[in-house]
Amino acid sequence: MFEALCKGFRNESGDSSKGNEVDLFLSLWKSPWSDEAKDERETDFEILNNVTPATGAAYEWVSSGCESIH
């Protein structure tokens, strides 16, 4: 499942056989956001560069293949 999701976020400028884990992470991170309060949202740059314990752990989970934590 992980590979299929990453391929859906494939980076066209890179190797077409590899998925884009960064875009998958960003999509999952922003998935609970509503359309309200658009001005209060973090940009992709802020999410990736202002690393918090939560974003760091979430990115590590995605980059390790979204393995089951149970």
C-alpha positions as CSV (number, residue, x, y, z in Angstrom):
1,M,0.0,0.0,0.0
2,F,2.8,2.4,0.9
3,E,4.5,2.0,-2.5
4,A,1.2,2.7,-4.3
5,L,0.5,5.8,-2.3
6,C,4.0,7.1,-2.9
7,K,3.7,6.4,-6.7
8,G,0.6,8.6,-6.6
9,F,2.8,11.4,-5.4
10,R,5.6,10.7,-7.9
11,N,8.0,13.5,-8.5
12,E,8.0,14.0,-12.2
13,S,11.5,15.6,-12.2
14,G,13.0,12.6,-10.5
15,D,13.1,8.8,-11.1
16,S,9.7,7.8,-12.3
17,S,9.9,4.4,-10.6
18,K,10.2,5.9,-7.1
19,G,7.4,7.6,-5.1
20,N,7.6,10.9,-3.5
21,E,7.5,10.4,0.3
22,V,7.7,14.1,1.0
23,D,4.5,14.9,-0.9
24,L,2.8,11.8,0.7
25,F,3.8,13.1,4.2
26,L,2.6,16.6,3.4
27,S,-0.7,15.3,2.2
28,L,-1.3,13.1,5.2
29,W,-0.1,16.0,7.6
30,K,-2.6,18.4,6.0
31,S,-5.5,16.0,5.6
32,P,-7.4,17.0,8.7
33,W,-7.3,20.7,7.7
34,S,-10.7,22.2,6.9
35,D,-11.1,24.9,4.2
36,E,-11.8,27.4,7.0
37,A,-8.9,29.3,8.4
38,K,-6.7,29.0,5.3
39,D,-4.7,32.0,6.5
40,E,-3.7,30.2,9.7
41,R,-2.2,27.2,8.0
42,E,1.4,26.4,7.8
43,T,3.0,26.4,4.4
44,D,4.7,23.3,3.0
45,F,8.0,25.1,3.6
46,E,7.2,25.8,7.2
47,I,6.0,22.2,7.8
48,L,9.2,20.7,6.4
49,N,11.7,23.3,7.9
50,N,10.2,24.1,11.3
51,V,10.5,20.6,12.6
52,T,8.6,19.8,15.8
53,P,8.6,16.5,17.7
54,A,5.2,15.8,16.0
55,T,6.3,16.5,12.4
56,G,9.6,14.8,12.9
57,A,7.9,11.6,14.2
58,A,5.3,11.7,11.5
59,Y,7.9,12.2,8.7
60,E,10.0,9.4,10.2
61,W,6.9,7.1,10.2
62,V,6.1,7.9,6.5
63,S,9.7,7.6,5.3
64,S,10.1,4.2,7.0
65,G,7.2,2.8,5.0
66,C,4.2,3.7,7.3
67,E,4.7,0.5,9.3
68,S,2.1,-0.6,11.7
69,I,2.6,0.9,15.2
70,H,0.4,-1.6,16.9
